[in-house]
Amino acid sequence: MHLQSMTRRQVVFTLIGLSLGVLLSALDSTIVGTAMPTIIRDLKGIEHYSWPFTSYILLSTAAIPISGKLADIYGRKKIYLIGILIFIISSILCGLSQTMTHLIVFRGMQGIGGGILISNAFAIIGEMFSLRERGKYIGYVVSMFGIASIIGPFFGGIISEHLSWRWVFYINIPIGFLAFFIIATEFHSHFHLGKIRSLDYLGNFTFLLILIPFMIGLSIGGRDYQWHSPLVMALFIVPLILFPLFLWIERRAQDPLIPLFLFKNSIFNFSVLCGFFSHAVFFAVIIFLPLYMQNVLGAGPTVSGMCVMPMTLSFVITVIITGKAVSRTGRYRKMQITGFLLALVGTALLFLLDQYSIILHIVIAAVIVGIGLGINTPILNISGQACFSRSHLGVVTSTLQLSRNIGGAAGSALFGSVMAKGLLSGIREINFGSLPPSIVKSLSDPHTLLNRGALASISSAIPRELLPAFDAVMIEMKGVFANSIHYVFAITVFIAFAALAASFFIRELHLGGHDHEETGGKGSAAL
């Protein structure tokens, strides 16, 4: 009974250390996003603009199941501390980067550390607390994501403007060392795993050969290369060929990376599926709502960010409230279904947006989505963890987190491709009238339309007599943008509906009392 062997002070400080670790990973991404234009100007790598983000999410996703398994074998405290050290060292190297290549490589290292921190934070909470209590404390830790999305862009702008973009990475050092010191001194793991002492090397290697090409394909497909290009097709075909081999290896491994018996459990399967869907919805709103605000309604970056902030705040508050409610009542199924129903309502309201919508409509829709997803974020961890014994806690938690990461990446790629196709088809139908061919060519490029500075330059260069024709074209462009994002939210509604349907298949398990009972087990796999 691990919790009973820890003092109240140790529990509180351990939770602070875990929260700092998660904040470290979540805050870094939001700060870097704001500082990236400054970094690009300094390192001169505009053609590689997206790769620091891609390398981070790629290696973060790859690290999640591997670090979860290592934590099951060697202890969660050791692996978590290693994750913090990797993040600190890679942050220093990112700050010292002299080229975009350096930054891309070191951001990948950061991704490894971030993946370790995110997956093992929830596993440590699972080790510390009973199923009944986990929701409350998972809520506190998950809220760090929302806090990071609120304060990250603000601090990123201040640091880039008044200090140097390198401090965007150096700021991780004191936070990281504080988290390391707290976990090292206050968290004492007393949960021993006994027999599990081997690592599935062949399974790990095959898993990476599947995941890395697949994630790269999702990252560059429809953006840097056409989906039907030979490179992108190859990146998807290789994982498809290797996947049966991975299953064969895992069935025969003494201690597999991802035990296949997990997927004999219907509750776990639908928890994984719902996590995949919910993260895809979350990314759709976070990415495309600001784009709609800026390119359809003409709002500036600050206003568009403020319109997304209510969603983030509602998400954070709801996560905490839901976690406490689950801990108090021990029930979660009705809340879970309600959460996905609210997410569906919110995405349906976003689907109704057009070029004449008001900001209040946007804020209400975003808040409803935030509440819906906030309800389900802690519950999906609990429903998945409740199916198995604590000896598999690391791999169960990491698999749940892996599904979310892949859902976010796959959703972002799909939505980006849908919007790009909507833009291209809409632009072909625009009547450019008497505008010069050079202007028509520039306006026919979706990248130009996304660049407010480029549009301002084009407008200032147009002769006065052609300005009415240009203004008429720009009104049509807003309609094209609205329609293309409309298609994105149409798919989001379908995904939210699929998540709601899947949530009906997640049966409610008894979470027990507040003692630190051992629940589940390998024998409970075939529920």
C-alpha positions as CSV (number, residue, x, y, z in Angstrom):
1,M,0.0,0.0,0.0
2,H,2.2,2.7,-1.3
3,L,0.2,5.8,-0.5
4,Q,-0.1,4.7,3.1
5,S,3.7,4.5,3.3
6,M,4.1,8.1,2.2
7,T,3.6,11.1,4.4
8,R,1.2,13.9,3.4
9,R,4.1,16.1,2.7
10,Q,5.6,13.5,0.4
11,V,2.3,13.1,-1.5
12,V,1.9,16.8,-2.0
13,F,5.4,17.4,-3.1
14,T,5.4,14.4,-5.4
15,L,2.3,15.8,-7.1
16,I,4.0,19.2,-7.5
17,G,7.0,17.5,-9.0
18,L,4.8,15.5,-11.5
19,S,2.9,18.7,-12.4
20,L,6.2,20.6,-13.0
21,G,7.4,17.8,-15.2
22,V,4.2,17.8,-17.3
23,L,4.2,21.6,-17.4
24,L,7.8,21.5,-18.6
25,S,6.9,19.4,-21.6
26,A,3.6,21.1,-22.4
27,L,4.9,24.7,-21.9
28,D,7.9,24.1,-24.1
29,S,5.7,23.4,-27.2
30,T,3.5,26.5,-26.7
31,I,6.5,28.8,-26.1
32,V,8.5,27.5,-29.0
33,G,5.5,28.0,-31.3
34,T,5.4,31.7,-30.5
35,A,9.2,32.1,-30.8
36,M,9.6,30.2,-34.0
37,P,9.4,33.1,-36.4
38,T,12.3,34.8,-34.5
39,I,14.2,31.5,-34.6
40,I,13.7,31.2,-38.3
41,R,15.0,34.7,-38.9
42,D,18.2,34.0,-36.9
43,L,19.0,30.5,-38.1
44,K,17.7,31.1,-41.7
45,G,15.8,28.0,-42.2
46,I,12.3,28.9,-43.4
47,E,12.2,25.8,-45.6
48,H,12.4,23.7,-42.5
49,Y,9.9,25.7,-40.4
50,S,7.7,22.8,-39.4
51,W,10.5,20.2,-38.7
52,P,11.4,21.3,-35.1
53,F,7.7,20.5,-34.3
54,T,7.6,17.3,-36.3
55,S,10.8,15.9,-34.8
56,Y,9.5,16.6,-31.3
57,I,6.1,14.9,-31.8
58,L,7.7,12.1,-33.7
59,L,10.2,11.0,-31.1
60,S,7.8,11.9,-28.3
61,T,5.3,9.4,-29.7
62,A,8.0,6.8,-30.2
63,A,9.2,7.2,-26.6
64,I,5.8,6.8,-24.9
65,P,5.3,3.0,-25.1
66,I,9.0,2.2,-24.7
67,S,9.4,4.3,-21.6
68,G,6.2,2.9,-20.2
69,K,7.5,-0.6,-20.5
70,L,10.9,0.4,-19.1
71,A,9.1,1.9,-16.1
72,D,7.2,-1.4,-15.6
73,I,10.6,-3.2,-15.6
74,Y,13.0,-0.9,-13.8
75,G,10.7,1.4,-11.8
76,R,8.8,4.6,-12.6
77,K,11.0,6.9,-10.5
78,K,14.2,6.0,-12.3
79,I,12.7,6.4,-15.8
80,Y,10.9,9.6,-14.9
81,L,14.2,11.2,-13.5
82,I,16.0,10.1,-16.7
83,G,13.2,11.8,-18.7
84,I,13.8,15.1,-16.8
85,L,17.5,14.9,-17.4
86,I,17.1,14.2,-21.1
87,F,14.7,17.2,-21.3
88,I,17.1,19.5,-19.5
89,I,20.2,18.5,-21.5
90,S,18.3,18.8,-24.8
91,S,16.9,22.2,-23.8
92,I,20.5,23.4,-23.3
93,L,21.5,22.0,-26.7
94,C,18.5,23.6,-28.4
95,G,19.5,27.0,-26.9
96,L,23.0,26.6,-28.2
97,S,21.8,25.6,-31.7
98,Q,23.7,27.4,-34.6
99,T,21.7,25.9,-37.5
100,M,18.2,24.6,-38.1
101,T,19.7,21.1,-38.4
102,H,21.0,21.4,-34.9
103,L,17.6,22.6,-33.6
104,I,15.7,19.8,-35.4
105,V,17.9,17.1,-33.9
106,F,17.9,18.5,-30.4
107,R,14.1,19.1,-30.5
108,G,13.8,15.4,-31.3
109,M,15.8,14.7,-28.1
110,Q,13.4,16.9,-26.2
111,G,10.6,14.9,-27.6
112,I,12.1,11.7,-26.1
113,G,12.2,13.4,-22.7
114,G,8.7,14.8,-23.1
115,G,7.3,11.5,-24.0
116,I,8.8,9.9,-20.9
117,L,7.5,12.6,-18.7
118,I,3.9,12.6,-20.1
119,S,3.4,8.9,-20.1
120,N,5.0,8.1,-16.7
121,A,3.4,11.0,-14.8
122,F,0.0,9.3,-15.1
123,A,1.5,5.9,-14.3
124,I,3.1,7.3,-11.1
125,I,-0.3,8.7,-10.0
126,G,-1.8,5.2,-10.7
127,E,0.9,3.7,-8.4
128,M,0.3,6.2,-5.7
129,F,-3.5,6.3,-5.5
130,S,-6.4,3.9,-5.7
131,L,-8.7,3.9,-8.8
132,R,-11.3,5.8,-6.8
133,E,-8.9,8.6,-6.1
134,R,-6.9,8.8,-9.3
135,G,-9.4,11.0,-11.2
136,K,-8.9,13.9,-8.8
137,Y,-5.1,13.9,-9.1
138,I,-5.0,13.1,-12.8
139,G,-7.2,16.2,-13.2
140,Y,-4.6,18.4,-11.4
141,V,-1.8,17.1,-13.6
142,V,-3.8,17.3,-16.9
143,S,-4.6,20.9,-16.1
144,M,-1.0,21.7,-16.8
145,F,-1.7,21.3,-20.5
146,G,-4.3,24.0,-20.3
147,I,-2.2,26.3,-18.2
148,A,0.7,25.9,-20.7
149,S,-1.6,26.8,-23.7
150,I,-2.6,30.0,-21.8
151,I,0.7,31.3,-20.6
152,G,3.0,29.8,-23.2
153,P,2.3,32.1,-26.1
154,F,2.5,35.1,-23.7
155,F,5.9,34.2,-22.3
156,G,7.2,33.1,-25.7
157,G,6.4,36.6,-27.1
158,I,8.0,38.4,-24.2
159,I,11.1,36.3,-24.2
160,S,11.6,36.6,-27.9
161,E,11.1,40.3,-27.9
162,H,13.0,41.4,-24.8
163,L,15.6,38.7,-24.3
164,S,16.6,36.1,-26.9
165,W,14.8,33.2,-28.4
166,R,17.5,31.0,-26.8
167,W,15.9,31.7,-23.4
168,V,12.8,30.0,-24.6
169,F,14.8,26.8,-24.1
170,Y,17.0,27.9,-21.2
171,I,13.9,28.6,-19.1
172,N,13.3,24.9,-18.9
173,I,16.5,24.4,-16.9
174,P,15.4,25.7,-13.5
175,I,12.0,24.2,-13.8
176,G,13.5,20.9,-14.8
177,F,16.0,20.8,-11.9
178,L,13.3,21.7,-9.4
179,A,11.1,18.9,-10.7
180,F,14.1,16.5,-10.6
181,F,15.0,17.4,-7.0
182,I,11.4,17.1,-5.8
183,I,10.8,13.7,-7.3
184,A,14.2,12.4,-6.3
185,T,13.8,13.3,-2.7
186,E,10.0,13.0,-2.1
187,F,8.7,10.1,-4.2
188,H,9.7,6.7,-2.9
189,S,8.4,3.9,-5.0
190,H,7.6,0.8,-2.9
191,F,5.8,-1.1,-5.7
192,H,8.0,-4.0,-6.8
193,L,7.3,-6.0,-10.0
194,G,9.3,-9.1,-9.2
195,K,9.4,-11.3,-12.3
196,I,9.4,-8.7,-15.1
197,R,13.1,-8.2,-15.9
198,S,13.5,-8.4,-19.7
199,L,13.1,-6.0,-22.5
200,D,11.6,-6.9,-25.9
201,Y,14.4,-5.6,-28.1
202,L,13.1,-7.0,-31.3
203,G,9.6,-5.7,-30.6
204,N,11.0,-2.3,-29.8
205,F,13.0,-2.1,-33.0
206,T,10.1,-3.3,-35.2
207,F,7.7,-0.9,-33.4
208,L,10.0,2.1,-34.3
209,L,10.3,0.9,-37.9
210,I,6.5,1.0,-38.0
211,L,5.8,4.2,-36.1
212,I,8.5,6.6,-37.4
213,P,7.7,6.2,-41.1
214,F,4.0,6.4,-40.3
215,M,4.3,9.6,-38.3
216,I,6.6,11.2,-40.9
217,G,4.1,10.3,-43.6
218,L,1.3,12.0,-41.5
219,S,3.5,15.0,-41.0
220,I,4.6,15.7,-44.5
221,G,1.7,14.3,-46.5
222,G,-0.5,17.0,-48.0
223,R,1.9,19.7,-46.7
224,D,5.3,19.1,-48.2
225,Y,4.4,16.3,-50.6
226,Q,1.2,15.2,-52.2
227,W,-0.6,12.2,-50.5
228,H,-0.2,10.1,-53.6
229,S,3.6,11.0,-54.1
230,P,5.9,7.9,-54.1
231,L,7.7,9.1,-50.9
232,V,4.5,9.5,-48.8
233,M,3.0,6.2,-50.2
234,A,6.2,4.4,-49.3
235,L,6.1,5.8,-45.7
236,F,2.7,4.3,-45.3
237,I,3.3,1.0,-47.1
238,V,6.4,0.1,-45.0
239,P,4.4,0.2,-41.7
240,L,1.6,-1.7,-43.3
241,I,4.0,-4.5,-44.4
242,L,5.8,-4.6,-41.0
243,F,2.7,-4.6,-38.8
244,P,1.9,-8.3,-39.1
245,L,5.6,-9.0,-38.3
246,F,5.2,-6.9,-35.2
247,L,2.2,-8.8,-34.1
248,W,4.0,-12.1,-34.7
249,I,7.0,-10.9,-32.6
250,E,4.8,-9.7,-29.7
251,R,2.8,-13.0,-29.6
252,R,6.1,-14.9,-29.1
253,A,8.0,-12.4,-26.9
254,Q,8.5,-13.4,-23.2
255,D,7.8,-9.9,-22.1
256,P,6.3,-8.0,-25.1
257,L,6.6,-4.2,-25.5
258,I,2.8,-4.0,-25.9
259,P,1.1,-7.1,-24.5
260,L,-1.5,-8.2,-27.0
261,F,-3.8,-9.5,-24.3
262,L,-4.6,-5.8,-23.5
263,F,-6.6,-5.7,-26.7
264,K,-8.8,-8.6,-25.6
265,N,-10.4,-6.2,-23.2
266,S,-13.3,-4.4,-24.9
267,I,-13.3,-1.6,-22.3
268,F,-9.6,-0.9,-22.9
269,N,-10.1,-1.0,-26.7
270,F,-12.9,1.6,-26.7
271,S,-10.9,3.7,-24.2
272,V,-8.0,3.8,-26.7
273,L,-10.4,4.5,-29.5
274,C,-12.1,7.4,-27.7
275,G,-8.7,8.9,-26.8
276,F,-7.8,8.8,-30.4
277,F,-11.0,10.6,-31.5
278,S,-11.0,13.1,-28.6
279,H,-7.4,14.3,-29.4
280,A,-8.3,14.6,-33.1
281,V,-11.2,16.9,-32.2
282,F,-9.1,18.9,-29.8
283,F,-6.4,19.6,-32.4
284,A,-9.1,20.5,-35.0
285,V,-10.3,23.3,-32.7
286,I,-6.9,24.5,-31.5
287,I,-5.4,24.7,-35.0
288,F,-8.3,25.8,-37.3
289,L,-10.3,28.1,-35.1
290,P,-7.6,30.8,-34.9
291,L,-7.1,30.3,-38.7
292,Y,-10.8,31.0,-39.2
293,M,-10.7,34.0,-36.9
294,Q,-7.7,35.6,-38.8
295,N,-8.5,34.7,-42.4
296,V,-12.3,34.9,-42.4
297,L,-13.2,37.4,-39.8
298,G,-10.0,39.4,-40.2
299,A,-9.1,39.3,-36.5
300,G,-5.5,39.8,-35.3
301,P,-3.4,37.0,-33.6
302,T,-4.2,38.4,-30.2
303,V,-7.9,38.5,-30.6
304,S,-7.9,35.0,-32.2
305,G,-5.9,33.7,-29.3
306,M,-8.3,35.2,-26.8
307,C,-11.2,33.4,-28.5
308,V,-9.5,30.0,-28.1
309,M,-8.6,30.8,-24.4
310,P,-12.1,30.3,-23.1
311,M,-12.0,26.7,-24.5
312,T,-8.7,26.1,-22.7
313,L,-9.9,27.5,-19.5
314,S,-13.1,25.5,-19.6
315,F,-11.1,22.4,-20.4
316,V,-8.8,23.0,-17.4
317,I,-11.6,23.7,-14.9
318,T,-13.7,20.8,-16.1
319,V,-10.8,18.3,-15.9
320,I,-10.3,19.2,-12.2
321,I,-14.0,19.1,-11.4
322,T,-14.5,15.8,-13.2
323,G,-11.6,14.2,-11.4
324,K,-13.0,15.2,-8.0
325,A,-16.4,14.0,-8.9
326,V,-15.2,10.6,-9.9
327,S,-13.2,10.3,-6.7
328,R,-16.2,11.3,-4.7
329,T,-18.8,9.1,-6.3
330,G,-16.7,6.3,-7.9
331,R,-19.0,6.6,-11.0
332,Y,-18.0,7.9,-14.4
333,R,-20.0,6.3,-17.3
334,K,-22.8,8.9,-17.4
335,M,-20.3,11.7,-17.1
336,Q,-18.3,10.2,-20.0
337,I,-21.2,9.9,-22.3
338,T,-22.3,13.5,-21.4
339,G,-18.8,14.7,-22.1
340,F,-18.8,13.3,-25.6
341,L,-22.3,14.5,-26.2
342,L,-21.2,18.1,-25.3
343,A,-18.2,17.7,-27.6
344,L,-20.6,16.7,-30.4
345,V,-22.8,19.7,-29.8
346,G,-19.8,22.1,-29.7
347,T,-18.4,20.8,-33.0
348,A,-21.8,21.0,-34.6
349,L,-21.9,24.7,-33.6
350,L,-18.5,25.2,-35.2
351,F,-19.8,23.5,-38.3
352,L,-22.4,26.2,-38.6
353,L,-19.8,29.0,-38.7
354,D,-19.6,31.1,-41.9
355,Q,-18.0,34.4,-42.9
356,Y,-20.7,36.4,-41.1
357,S,-20.6,34.6,-37.8
358,I,-20.2,36.6,-34.6
359,I,-17.5,36.1,-32.0
360,L,-20.0,35.1,-29.3
361,H,-21.0,32.1,-31.4
362,I,-17.4,31.0,-31.7
363,V,-16.7,31.4,-28.0
364,I,-19.8,29.4,-26.9
365,A,-18.9,26.6,-29.3
366,A,-15.3,26.5,-28.1
367,V,-16.3,26.5,-24.5
368,I,-18.8,23.6,-25.0
369,V,-16.1,21.6,-26.8
370,G,-13.6,22.4,-24.0
371,I,-16.1,21.2,-21.3
372,G,-16.9,18.0,-23.2
373,L,-13.2,17.0,-23.7
374,G,-12.3,18.1,-20.2
375,I,-14.8,15.7,-18.8
376,N,-13.4,12.8,-20.7
377,T,-9.7,13.4,-20.4
378,P,-9.3,12.0,-16.8
379,I,-12.1,9.4,-17.3
380,L,-10.4,7.7,-20.2
381,N,-7.3,7.2,-18.1
382,I,-9.3,5.7,-15.3
383,S,-11.4,3.4,-17.5
384,G,-8.4,2.0,-19.2
385,Q,-6.3,1.6,-16.1
386,A,-9.2,-0.1,-14.2
387,C,-9.1,-3.1,-16.4
388,F,-5.6,-4.4,-15.4
389,S,-3.4,-4.9,-12.4
390,R,-0.8,-2.4,-11.3
391,S,2.0,-4.5,-12.7
392,H,0.9,-3.4,-16.2
393,L,0.2,0.2,-15.3
394,G,3.0,1.7,-17.3
395,V,2.3,-0.1,-20.6
396,V,-1.5,0.5,-20.2
397,T,-1.1,4.2,-19.5
398,S,1.5,4.7,-22.3
399,T,-0.7,2.9,-24.8
400,L,-3.6,5.2,-23.9
401,Q,-1.3,8.2,-24.4
402,L,0.1,6.8,-27.6
403,S,-3.4,6.6,-29.1
404,R,-4.0,10.3,-28.2
405,N,-0.7,11.4,-29.8
406,I,-1.5,9.4,-33.0
407,G,-5.0,10.8,-33.0
408,G,-3.7,14.3,-32.8
409,A,-1.2,13.8,-35.6
410,A,-3.5,11.9,-37.8
411,G,-6.3,14.4,-37.3
412,S,-4.1,17.4,-38.0
413,A,-2.8,15.8,-41.2
414,L,-6.3,14.9,-42.4
415,F,-7.8,18.3,-41.5
416,G,-4.9,20.1,-43.2
417,S,-5.3,18.1,-46.4
418,V,-9.1,18.7,-46.4
419,M,-8.6,22.5,-45.9
420,A,-5.9,22.7,-48.6
421,K,-8.2,20.9,-51.1
422,G,-11.1,23.1,-50.2
423,L,-9.0,26.2,-50.8
424,L,-7.7,25.0,-54.2
425,S,-11.1,24.0,-55.5
426,G,-12.6,27.2,-54.2
427,I,-9.9,29.5,-55.7
428,R,-10.4,27.9,-59.1
429,E,-14.0,29.2,-59.1
430,I,-13.2,32.8,-58.2
431,N,-13.7,35.5,-60.8
432,F,-10.5,37.5,-60.7
433,G,-11.9,40.0,-63.2
434,S,-9.4,42.6,-64.5
435,L,-6.6,41.9,-62.0
436,P,-3.1,41.4,-63.6
437,P,-1.9,37.8,-64.2
438,S,0.9,38.3,-61.7
439,I,-1.6,39.2,-59.0
440,V,-3.9,36.4,-59.9
441,K,-1.0,33.9,-59.7
442,S,-0.1,35.1,-56.2
443,L,-3.7,35.0,-55.0
444,S,-4.1,31.5,-56.4
445,D,-1.4,30.2,-54.0
446,P,-3.0,29.2,-50.6
447,H,0.3,30.0,-48.9
448,T,0.0,33.7,-50.0
449,L,-3.6,33.8,-48.6
450,L,-2.3,32.6,-45.2
451,N,0.3,35.3,-45.1
452,R,-1.3,38.6,-44.0
453,G,1.9,40.5,-44.7
454,A,2.0,39.2,-48.3
455,L,-1.6,40.2,-48.8
456,A,-0.9,43.7,-47.5
457,S,2.1,44.1,-49.9
458,I,-0.1,43.0,-52.9
459,S,-2.8,45.4,-51.9
460,S,-0.4,48.3,-51.6
461,A,1.1,47.6,-55.0
462,I,-2.2,47.5,-56.9
463,P,-3.2,50.6,-58.9
464,R,-6.1,52.6,-57.3
465,E,-8.5,51.9,-60.2
466,L,-8.1,48.1,-59.6
467,L,-8.7,48.3,-55.8
468,P,-12.5,47.7,-56.1
469,A,-11.8,44.5,-58.1
470,F,-9.2,43.4,-55.5
471,D,-11.5,44.0,-52.6
472,A,-14.3,42.0,-54.4
473,V,-11.8,39.1,-54.8
474,M,-10.8,39.3,-51.2
475,I,-14.5,39.0,-50.1
476,E,-14.8,35.9,-52.2
477,M,-11.5,34.6,-50.7
478,K,-13.1,34.9,-47.2
479,G,-16.0,32.8,-48.4
480,V,-13.5,30.2,-49.8
481,F,-11.7,30.1,-46.5
482,A,-14.9,29.8,-44.6
483,N,-16.0,26.9,-46.8
484,S,-12.7,25.1,-46.5
485,I,-12.7,25.3,-42.7
486,H,-16.4,24.3,-42.9
487,Y,-15.3,21.0,-44.4
488,V,-12.8,20.5,-41.6
489,F,-15.5,21.0,-38.9
490,A,-17.8,18.7,-40.8
491,I,-15.3,15.9,-40.4
492,T,-14.8,16.9,-36.8
493,V,-18.6,16.5,-36.2
494,F,-18.4,13.0,-37.6
495,I,-15.3,12.2,-35.4
496,A,-17.1,13.6,-32.3
497,F,-20.1,11.4,-33.1
498,A,-17.9,8.3,-33.5
499,A,-16.4,9.1,-30.1
500,L,-19.8,9.4,-28.6
501,A,-20.9,6.1,-30.1
502,A,-17.8,4.3,-28.9
503,S,-18.2,5.7,-25.4
504,F,-21.5,3.7,-25.0
505,F,-19.3,0.5,-25.2
506,I,-17.1,1.5,-22.2
507,R,-18.8,-0.3,-19.4
508,E,-18.4,1.1,-15.9
509,L,-16.1,-0.9,-13.6
510,H,-16.3,-0.7,-9.8
511,L,-13.5,1.6,-8.6
512,G,-13.6,0.4,-5.1
513,G,-13.0,2.5,-2.0
514,H,-10.2,4.9,-1.2
515,D,-7.8,2.2,0.0
516,H,-5.0,1.4,-2.4
517,E,-6.5,-1.9,-3.6
518,E,-5.0,-4.0,-6.3
519,T,-7.5,-4.3,-9.2
520,G,-7.7,-6.1,-12.4
521,G,-5.0,-8.4,-13.6
522,K,-4.1,-10.5,-16.6
523,G,-7.0,-12.6,-15.9
524,S,-9.3,-9.7,-16.2
525,A,-8.2,-9.1,-19.8
526,A,-11.1,-10.6,-21.6
527,L,-13.9,-8.5,-20.2
